[in-house]
Amino acid sequence: MAGPAFRAAPVRVRVPATSANLGPGFDAFGLALGLYDDVVVRVADQGLSIDIAGEGADNLARDENHLVVRALHATFEALGGRPPGLEIVCANRIPHGRGLGSSAAAICAGVVAARALTIGGAERLDDAAALRVATALEGHPDNVAACLYGGFTTAWTDEDGPHAVRSMPHSDVAPVVFVPATPLSTEVARGLLPSHVPHAEAAINAGRAALLVTALTARPDLLLPATEDRLHQDYRAKAMAPSAELVGKLRGQGHAAVISGAGPTVLALVTAERVDDVIGAAGAEWAATRLDVDADGAGVLPLG
């Protein structure tokens, strides 16, 4: 059976940063944010060439261990076969090891680029199949679902694999991120979680997670109670003490602050009129950035 045919022209893919968990939605909720990595990929006659600018340029692999390459190869295999060679240029803006979905962005960039480079790729690998490929590489679907689909996503896994549904946050919701200079390994953060939690704590989280869907999409005034968490943030606090302290400080002043993903970035979900208040409450030692919610997810853009 003949393998797939590939486009000669390069493709440019843009992928958003993401924040997972959002407090109580552990390993389920994701939010796409308006901070982007761009990746340009071209099919070559042979070999592998990788050029990286921006975040990770000094330490990322430039061989088949690079996460974009791994995702490209996995997706090409799902589509029937790899091209003979690849040329890849990465412009990275998403901080690495900060809980903003840099690995999910790299994976989704590879998945979307491989699909776009394969003639008939979109018909052969729909969005649900793309989510399966991305999740197999990432290990869980929360960040990759938000990165692929944009907006606010709820992801889950059953016997048929990963799934996700998407909605858009209320127009008044304004994400603000506080990104510390020091990274934190996701594996280290996960290693601090207990194997069991009290039933009462799990029940509180279930209620808060349900409330957060309503708060994000229709009732931003409920964001503070809706982002309360009992499953993971307190257990991880000792690995990111300044971030945990900032979350407590902001919440004490009425701002819906959480640890972004596995940390150590802090995410505040506030209304537009409270952006200056939450930035001021954090103090001058924290560099804050107000980001939009990305509505589109990973996509192919025109070159140039």
KANORTA-V313985 format. One record per residue. N is the residue number from 1. RES is the residue in one small letter. SS is DSSP state (H for helix, E for strand, L for the rest). OMEGA is omega in degrees with one decimal (NA if undefined). Layout:
# KANORTA-V313985
((N,RES,SS,OMEGA) (N,RES,SS,OMEGA))
This chain:
# KANORTA-V313985
((1,m,L,-178.3) (2,a,L,177.6) (3,g,L,-178.2) (4,p,L,173.2) (5,a,L,-174.5) (6,f,E,178.3) (7,r,L,179.7) (8,a,L,-177.2) (9,a,L,176.2) (10,p,L,174.1) (11,v,E,177.9) (12,r,E,-177.9) (13,v,E,174.5) (14,r,E,-176.9) (15,v,E,-176.7) (16,p,E,166.0) (17,a,E,178.7) (18,t,E,172.5) (19,s,E,-178.8) (20,a,E,177.2) (21,n,E,-179.5) (22,l,L,-176.8) (23,g,L,-171.7) (24,p,L,-173.8) (25,g,E,-172.5) (26,f,E,178.8) (27,d,E,-178.1) (28,a,E,-175.5) (29,f,E,173.6) (30,g,E,179.4) (31,l,E,178.4) (32,a,E,-173.7) (33,l,E,-175.3) (34,g,E,173.4) (35,l,E,-162.4) (36,y,E,162.6) (37,d,E,173.8) (38,d,E,178.3) (39,v,E,175.2) (40,v,E,-177.2) (41,v,E,175.5) (42,r,E,174.4) (43,v,E,-179.2) (44,a,E,-179.2) (45,d,L,-179.9) (46,q,L,170.8) (47,g,E,-178.5) (48,l,E,177.9) (49,s,E,-179.6) (50,i,E,174.6) (51,d,E,-176.1) (52,i,E,173.5) (53,a,E,177.4) (54,g,E,-176.5) (55,e,L,176.9) (56,g,L,-175.5) (57,a,L,-176.2) (58,d,L,-173.5) (59,n,L,179.9) (60,l,L,178.3) (61,a,L,174.8) (62,r,L,178.2) (63,d,L,-175.6) (64,e,L,175.8) (65,n,L,177.8) (66,h,L,-172.1) (67,l,H,176.2) (68,v,H,179.4) (69,v,H,178.4) (70,r,H,179.4) (71,a,H,175.3) (72,l,H,-177.9) (73,h,H,-179.6) (74,a,H,-178.8) (75,t,H,175.7) (76,f,H,178.3) (77,e,H,177.7) (78,a,H,179.8) (79,l,L,173.6) (80,g,L,177.5) (81,g,L,-177.5) (82,r,L,170.1) (83,p,L,-176.4) (84,p,L,-179.1) (85,g,E,-178.2) (86,l,E,169.5) (87,e,E,-171.9) (88,i,E,174.1) (89,v,E,-177.6) (90,c,E,170.9) (91,a,E,-170.9) (92,n,E,176.6) (93,r,L,-178.4) (94,i,L,179.6) (95,p,L,-179.3) (96,h,L,176.3) (97,g,L,-177.6) (98,r,L,-179.3) (99,g,L,178.7) (100,l,L,169.2) (101,g,L,-179.8) (102,s,H,179.2) (103,s,H,176.6) (104,a,H,179.2) (105,a,H,179.2) (106,a,H,-179.9) (107,i,H,-177.9) (108,c,H,175.5) (109,a,H,178.8) (110,g,H,-179.6) (111,v,H,-176.6) (112,v,H,179.0) (113,a,H,179.4) (114,a,H,178.2) (115,r,H,-178.8) (116,a,H,-179.2) (117,l,H,-179.3) (118,t,E,178.3) (119,i,L,-174.9) (120,g,L,-175.6) (121,g,H,-178.2) (122,a,H,178.4) (123,e,H,-176.7) (124,r,H,-179.2) (125,l,L,-179.3) (126,d,L,-175.4) (127,d,H,178.9) (128,a,H,177.9) (129,a,H,176.2) (130,a,H,177.7) (131,l,H,178.7) (132,r,H,179.4) (133,v,H,-178.3) (134,a,H,-179.5) (135,t,H,178.8) (136,a,H,178.6) (137,l,H,-176.4) (138,e,H,179.7) (139,g,L,176.1) (140,h,L,-167.5) (141,p,L,-169.0) (142,d,H,-179.5) (143,n,H,-176.4) (144,v,H,177.2) (145,a,H,179.0) (146,a,H,-179.8) (147,c,H,-179.5) (148,l,H,-169.7) (149,y,H,-174.8) (150,g,L,177.9) (151,g,L,179.5) (152,f,E,-175.8) (153,t,E,169.6) (154,t,E,-175.9) (155,a,E,176.0) (156,w,E,-179.6) (157,t,E,174.2) (158,d,E,-176.8) (159,e,L,177.9) (160,d,L,178.8) (161,g,E,-177.5) (162,p,E,176.8) (163,h,E,176.0) (164,a,E,171.0) (165,v,E,-174.1) (166,r,E,169.6) (167,s,E,178.9) (168,m,L,175.1) (169,p,L,175.2) (170,h,L,-176.0) (171,s,L,179.7) (172,d,L,-177.0) (173,v,E,-177.9) (174,a,E,177.0) (175,p,E,173.5) (176,v,E,-179.7) (177,v,E,175.5) (178,f,E,-171.4) (179,v,L,178.0) (180,p,L,-177.3) (181,a,L,-173.8) (182,t,L,179.1) (183,p,L,175.0) (184,l,L,178.8) (185,s,L,175.8) (186,t,H,-179.9) (187,e,H,177.0) (188,v,H,-179.1) (189,a,H,179.4) (190,r,H,-179.3) (191,g,H,179.7) (192,l,L,-177.3) (193,l,L,178.4) (194,p,L,178.4) (195,s,L,178.9) (196,h,L,173.2) (197,v,L,179.1) (198,p,L,-179.2) (199,h,H,-178.5) (200,a,H,178.5) (201,e,H,178.0) (202,a,H,179.1) (203,a,H,177.0) (204,i,H,-179.7) (205,n,H,179.8) (206,a,H,179.3) (207,g,H,179.9) (208,r,H,179.0) (209,a,H,177.1) (210,a,H,179.3) (211,l,H,-176.5) (212,l,H,176.5) (213,v,H,178.1) (214,t,H,-177.6) (215,a,H,-177.8) (216,l,H,-171.6) (217,t,H,-174.2) (218,a,L,-173.1) (219,r,L,-179.9) (220,p,H,178.0) (221,d,H,-179.7) (222,l,H,-174.3) (223,l,H,-178.0) (224,l,H,178.0) (225,p,H,-176.3) (226,a,H,-178.3) (227,t,L,176.7) (228,e,L,-178.0) (229,d,L,175.4) (230,r,L,-171.7) (231,l,L,-169.7) (232,h,L,-169.9) (233,q,H,-179.6) (234,d,H,-179.1) (235,y,H,-177.8) (236,r,H,-169.7) (237,a,H,-175.4) (238,k,H,177.9) (239,a,H,-178.0) (240,m,L,-173.2) (241,a,H,179.3) (242,p,H,179.4) (243,s,H,178.0) (244,a,H,178.2) (245,e,H,179.5) (246,l,H,177.0) (247,v,H,-179.8) (248,g,H,-180.0) (249,k,H,-178.4) (250,l,H,179.6) (251,r,H,177.5) (252,g,H,178.4) (253,q,L,172.6) (254,g,L,-180.0) (255,h,L,-178.8) (256,a,E,-177.9) (257,a,E,179.8) (258,v,E,168.7) (259,i,E,179.0) (260,s,L,-178.9) (261,g,L,178.0) (262,a,L,178.1) (263,g,L,5.9) (264,p,L,177.6) (265,t,L,173.7) (266,v,E,177.4) (267,l,E,172.9) (268,a,E,176.4) (269,l,E,-175.2) (270,v,E,172.4) (271,t,E,-171.6) (272,a,H,-176.9) (273,e,H,-179.2) (274,r,H,-179.2) (275,v,H,-179.8) (276,d,H,179.7) (277,d,H,-176.7) (278,v,H,176.9) (279,i,H,177.8) (280,g,H,-179.8) (281,a,H,-177.9) (282,a,H,-179.0) (283,g,L,-173.7) (284,a,L,-177.4) (285,e,L,179.3) (286,w,L,174.7) (287,a,L,-175.4) (288,a,E,176.4) (289,t,E,173.5) (290,r,E,-179.1) (291,l,E,170.7) (292,d,L,166.3) (293,v,E,176.4) (294,d,L,-176.0) (295,a,L,-168.6) (296,d,L,-176.5) (297,g,L,-177.4) (298,a,L,-178.1) (299,g,E,177.7) (300,v,E,-179.4) (301,l,E,174.0) (302,p,L,174.8) (303,l,L,177.1) (304,g,L,NA))
